[in-house]
């Protein structure tokens, strides 16, 4: 992640396309093929975005609030 590119948000390598756009597009119902065509990225790029998002979720910490 480069703070000079898209305000430091994670992007697909060599593009300014954010991981959140890719994941959000898939969650919104677009197919892998739709995303490839719409954004001009490869299947490998899409898989890398999903892997990155999955790793973030694994690292997320949860802090229960007192009752």
C-alpha positions in Angstrom: 0.0 0.0 0.0 1.3 3.4 -1.0 0.0 6.5 0.8 0.4 8.4 -2.4 -2.0 6.1 -4.3 -5.7 6.3 -3.5 -5.0 7.7 0.0 -3.1 4.5 1.0 -6.0 2.2 0.4 -5.1 -1.3 -0.9 -5.3 -1.4 -4.7 -4.8 -4.0 -7.4 -1.1 -3.9 -8.3 -0.4 -1.6 -11.2 -3.8 0.0 -11.1 -5.7 2.6 -9.0 -8.6 0.1 -8.5 -9.2 -0.5 -4.8 -9.6 -3.9 -3.3 -12.9 -2.7 -1.8 -14.3 -2.0 -5.2 -13.5 -5.5 -6.4 -14.9 -7.2 -3.3 -17.9 -4.9 -3.3 -18.7 -5.6 -7.0 -18.6 -9.4 -6.3 -20.7 -9.0 -3.2 -23.2 -6.9 -5.3 -23.7 -9.8 -7.7 -21.2 -9.3 -10.4 -19.5 -12.4 -11.7 -15.7 -12.8 -11.9 -16.1 -12.4 -15.6 -18.1 -9.2 -15.2 -15.5 -7.7 -12.9 -12.7 -8.7 -15.3 -14.5 -7.0 -18.2 -15.6 -3.9 -16.2 -12.3 -3.1 -14.6 -9.8 -4.7 -17.0 -8.1 -6.9 -14.4 -7.2 -10.6 -14.4 -8.7 -13.5 -12.6 -5.5 -13.6 -10.6 -6.0 -10.0 -9.6 -9.5 -10.8 -8.3 -8.3 -13.8 -6.3 -5.5 -11.7 -4.8 -8.1 -9.1 -3.7 -10.3 -11.7 -2.1 -7.3 -13.3 -0.4 -6.2 -9.8 0.9 -9.7 -9.1 2.2 -9.8 -12.5 3.9 -6.5 -11.9 5.6 -7.8 -8.6 7.0 -10.8 -10.3 8.5 -8.6 -12.9 10.2 -6.5 -10.1 11.7 -9.5 -8.2 13.0 -9.7 -8.0 16.8 -13.0 -8.0 18.6 -13.4 -6.3 22.0 -16.7 -7.1 23.8 -18.4 -4.2 25.4 -19.3 -4.4 29.1 -23.0 -5.2 29.8 
